[in-house]
Amino acid sequence: MVNSPLISIVDDDDSVRESVWSLIRSVGFKAQAFASAEEFLRSTWVSDTDCLILDVRLSGLSGLDLQRQ
């Protein structure tokens, strides 16, 4: 997993976020999970993220707004 791409998941639904995180990890990818767009943007993982899976309808900053940034 050291050289695998980092996939970041942004979803405010705990069960969805944890399920997607678990699935991604089970096939050998690195994954980080965040409960909000703001949490993701404050993290140190933004520049290391190779793929972003996000919920379009987030409270606060929406998934579409996050994608634009």
PENORBEL-V318192 format. One record per run of one state. SS is the DSSP state (helix for helix, strand for strand, loop for the rest). FROM is the first residue (numbers start at 1). LEN is the number of residues. If there is no record, write none. Layout:
ss:from:len
SS:FROM:LEN
SS:FROM:LEN
This chain:
ss:from:len
loop:1:5
strand:6:5
loop:11:3
helix:14:13
loop:27:3
strand:30:5
loop:35:2
helix:37:6
loop:43:8
strand:51:4
loop:55:8
helix:63:6
loop:69:1
